[in-house]
Amino acid sequence: MRAISALALAAALGLSGCAYDHHGRDGYRDGYYGSDYRYGNGYRGDHGYGRRHETRFRGPGAERLDPWLAHTPEGYKFVTDHYALGAGDYLSGEDAERANVFFRQWSDTDRDYRLTDEEIRTSLVHVRNGYGIGAY
């Protein structure tokens, strides 16, 4: 009987390991955005949403932000609305990773753990329009 129970437990643990999606907190990865981004006609080059700007962020977080947060005025607004920056727009690496994950979760409207250009652009427009507060 113990052998059968041990086998059932081992099988259950094995299956639970297979179900883990390796996406990190709440389904989204920290790190490079390509893992959670379905390449479309956008962020590999000219993203088609206004002009890309030089990043205003400094510090270790500047290079870790997804490009739509680092290089658009709307991305800058999103990060500064939700995270405290240091002097000279200093952004820590940890805050950059948290901002990436938070934006990916918020933007992924179909919850497939893959962002599309449309989802990103819609979220950036939402930020530009003040998150819809008072607009209705």
N, C-alpha and C positions, 0 to 999 in steps of 0.2 A: 504494500500500500504506500509506504514511504517513497519507494522508487517511482511510482506513478505520480505522486504529488510533486516530487522533485522534477520529473520530466515535464509536467504541466507548467510548473513555475519557470523552468528554463525556456520553454516554448513561448510563454507569455512575455518574458523579458526580451527574448529575441525579436518577437514581433513589435514590441514597443520601440526597440532600437531602429527597426526598419521604418516606422512611422515618423520618426523625427526628421524634419525637413532641413536641418542645418542652416536655417535662416536667422538664427539669433532671436533676440527679444521680439515677441509678437509677430514673428514671421519675416522680419526684415534684417538684412545683414548690416553689420558695421563694415566699413571699408569701402572699396571701390564701387562706384555706382553701377558699373556694367553688370554686376551680378543680379541686380534687381530691376534693370532697365531693358525693355524690349526695344532694340534699336529700330528706329523708324527713319524719318527723313530729317532728323533734327540734330540732337546734341553731339553728334560726332564732329560736326563742323559748324556751319551757320545754322543756328537752331530755328531760324525763321520767326522768332518772336523778338522783334526789335533788334537793336544792335547789341552785340556782346561788349561788355565793358571790362576794363581792368579791374581786378578785385580790389576792394577797399580794405579788406581784412588783412591783418598782420598776425604773426605768430604761427605756431604749429598747426592751428586749425585752418589757416588760409589755403593750404594745399590739400587738405582733407575734405573740404566741402564739395558736394556735388556741383557740377558746373552751373546748373540753373540757379543755385543759391549763391554761388561765388561771383558770377559774372552778369547778373541782371539787377537792376534797381529794385525789382520786386523781391528777389531773393535776399538782398541786403535788408530790406524792410522786414521780411519774415524772420530772419535771424535776430535782428536787433529788437523786434517786438517780443521775442520769446527767451532771449539769452542775454545775460549781462556781459558786455564787452569791457575790456580793460582800456587803458589810455591808448590813444592812437588806433582805435578799432582792433585791439588785440583780442584774438579768439583762441581759446585753448583747444587742443586736439580732442579732448573729451566732449566739449560743447559742440564742436563741429560734427562729431559722430552722432551725438544725440539729435542735433538739428537735421541731419540727413535722414535718420530713421523716422523722426517725427514727421517730416515733410513727406516721406515715402508713404507712411501709413495714412496720412491725411489725404494725399492725392490719389491713392489707389482705390478708385471708386468701385471697381468690379471685384476687388479683393482677391485677385489672382496672383498677388506677390510679384507682379511685373508692371512697371510703369510704362506708359506709352507717351508719345509726344503730346497727344490730345489731353491726357490727364495732367501732365506737367503744365501745359499752357493754361488750362482751365484754372488750376490752382494759382498760378501766377497772376492771372486776371483777377481772381477772387481777392488776392492780397492787395493788388493795385486799387481795387474798389473798396478797400477798407473792410474786408471780410464780410461784406454784406450788412454790417451793423448800421442800422438806421436807414437802410436803403429801401425798406418795404413799407 
